[in-house]
Each structure stands twice: as structure tokens, then as C-alpha cells.
């Protein structure tokens, strides 16, 4: 009969850290999306990636809204020190 150690029921620390980091990244990207596109409907079950946010900015029909979203994205990039060739 196999013996069970109490530690075998605990999650691997590396796996747990990886899951937490993934969740943190998901939440940060969702907050970025909400900041850049505040008038867009938000669904907490949806994955908000930077790529999709940039596509959604390009698809805005109102040129003023598109320009404002672009400015918010630039400001957010400057604030975070993030630069991406797009």
C-alpha cells in the first residue's frame, strides 16, 4: 500500500507561483483595457490581451474616441515604461 505524505496534497510552490503570476497578468491587462477603452463593455470572464485592445482601438468608428484611446494607451505605456512596436 502506498504511503501518502501530507506534503503530497499541497501544490507545488513553482506551479502555484506560476498560476498566481498568470492571474496577475490577466488582471493587469484587463485593468489596462478598462483604462484605455472605458466605454467598452467589460466582461470579467473575457481575456483582455494588449493585442486585442489595440485591435479594438483601430476598429473604433468615432475618430475622436479613437484618438483619445490612442492617447490613453500612449500615456499608459509611458507610465509603465513599456514600449511595443506596433
Order of alpha helices (4+ residues) and beta strands (2+ residues): alpha-alpha-alpha
